[in-house]
Amino acid sequence: MHDREWREILSKINHGQYLSYRSMINTIKGDLAKKHPHIYEEWKKEKFNINHLFSLQDEDMRYKYTLLHIFVYYGLEGAIKSLLAGENAEGEEDIELSV
């Protein structure tokens, strides 16, 4: 996916707050399912593993990144914390992360 497409999807994630892991992942899933079904299906085959390698294309280069790397690339501090913790703002554990 091109850089601008990732920016559009990630613009829905408020990076200034600590987010629910589940709602963040569901937001990304929903946008991918609607706008990039082939990428969604690839990720689904991997059971939505957070270590799935997503394509990020810049002007002349194409890279493969995990969600963590994509969040770091865009400076989404709240999303990074949520992804690493795997829990929501209230501290309730959502799911185990296999990292």
PyMOL commands that set and color helices and strands:
alter all, ss='L'
color gray80, all
select helices_A, chain A and resi 3-10+21-35+37-45+67-73+77-85
alter helices_A, ss='H'
color red, helices_A
select strands_A, chain A and resi 54-57+62-65
alter strands_A, ss='S'
color yellow, strands_A
deselect
rebuild
show_as cartoon
